[in-house]
Amino acid sequence: MTNEKPNVQTREGQEQMKALGIKPLPDPDATTQPYWDAAMNEELKIQFCSACNQYQHPPMPTCERCEASKIEWRSISGKGIIYSFIIDRRLMTTGFDEPYVVAQINPIEAEHDDVRITTNIKGCELTDVYMDMPVEVFFEEVNGVKLPQFKPAPDAIIKSQQ
């Protein structure tokens, strides 16, 4: 056996990772590094364009709306609503042994619904997740990395608790 990391882009690599119990972890680049640095400090930061006064996420080198390079990283509250979600029951991603929710969250600070944080929803039954559900961030440590995850906000309607 070599020390090479399995190629997650291939079925063989996915199977190797699954056999090893390895969950995929972020691989930051120059554009995304500030997001992951903030997460390590349990802070949620996304990009803000000071030229057009709009948030954007996922991170990009320039503003997606006005193409300006006046991009800064701003802390946000970690509150948002679910824009879209899936329940992965086929376990398509290695390291997951039971069904899980992947969601896109619109932060409350963003004026446009195209600002979306892709994450997991935890802290409730899979069947409790719904569109427009209010959620809030928490940070989960996985193999030395802190991942922004989301859970139902206190004002969310949880069917399984009624």
Summary of the structure (lengths in Angstrom):
residues: 162
radius of gyration: 17.1
end to end distance: 51.5
largest distance: 52.2
contacts: 432
relative contact order: 0.16
helix: 15%
strand: 33%
